[in-house]
C-alpha cells in the first residue's frame, strides 16, 4: 500500500490538477484552493471518514476533493457534476 501524502504534499498535488477551462458563474463554478481542500480532507481523514470509505464528490468541477480522497485511501470515489464539460 502506498504511503499517505503529507498535508503539504497533498496540497501540492491537488494544486497541479488542471482547473476548469471555462468556469460558468451561473453554475457557481468556483475553484476551491488546493490548500483548503487538503485541510478539509485531512480533517475528514483524521475522523475516519475517508480511508476505506466510499466517497462522493458532488458538484465536483475539476475533481480536487475526489482526487484528494483517492490519494488518502478512499475505497472508491464517484464524481458528479451537472456540467458535462
N, C-alpha and C positions, 0 to 999 in steps of 0.2 A: 504494500500500500504506500502511495506517495505521501510525503510529509505535508502537513497543513501549512499554507503560506503564512508568514508573519503578517501583522497588521499593515505595516508599510509595504510589504511585498504585494499583498492583496490589492491595496490601493494603486500601486504602480501598474499591476497587470490590468486592472479594470480601466485605468486611465488610457491604456494603449488600445482599447477597443474602438472601432470606428463609430463616430457619432452618427445620429440620424442625418441623412444627406439633406433633407428638406423638411425641417420640423414645421408642423402645422399648428399655429396658435389656437385655431378654433377647436382642435382636439386636445388642447393643453399639453402639447408635447414639449416638455422642458426637461433637459438632461440633468439628472441628479449628479452632483460632483462625485467623482470616484472615492474621495476620502470619506464622504458622508456615507456612501453605500457600504464601504468597508467597515466603518464603525457600527452601522446598523446590523450588518451581517455577523460581525464578530460578537456583538451583544447577543443576538439570537443564537449564535453558536454556543456561547457560554451557558445559555439557558437550556441547551439540548434540543433546540428547535430546527437544526439543520442537518447535522451528520446522521446519515442513515434514514433520513425522512424524505417523504415525497413533498416537493415544493412547487408552488405555482407562482410564476412571475406575471401578475396581472397588469395589463397596460404596460407591457414590457419595453416598448420603444427599442432602444439599442440592446437591451437584454443584460444590462450590468448586474442587476440583482440576481437573475437566474444563473449567469455565468459564475458570479461570486459564490452562489450556493453550491454549484457543482464543484468548484475548487475547494470548498470547505467540507466536501464529502456527502452531499445530498444523494440519496438513493436514485432519485430521478427529478427532473425539472420539466414542467410544462410551461411554455411561453405562450401568452395570449395577448393579442392586441387587435383593436378594431381597424387599424390602418393596415391594409395588405402590403404596403411598401415596407 
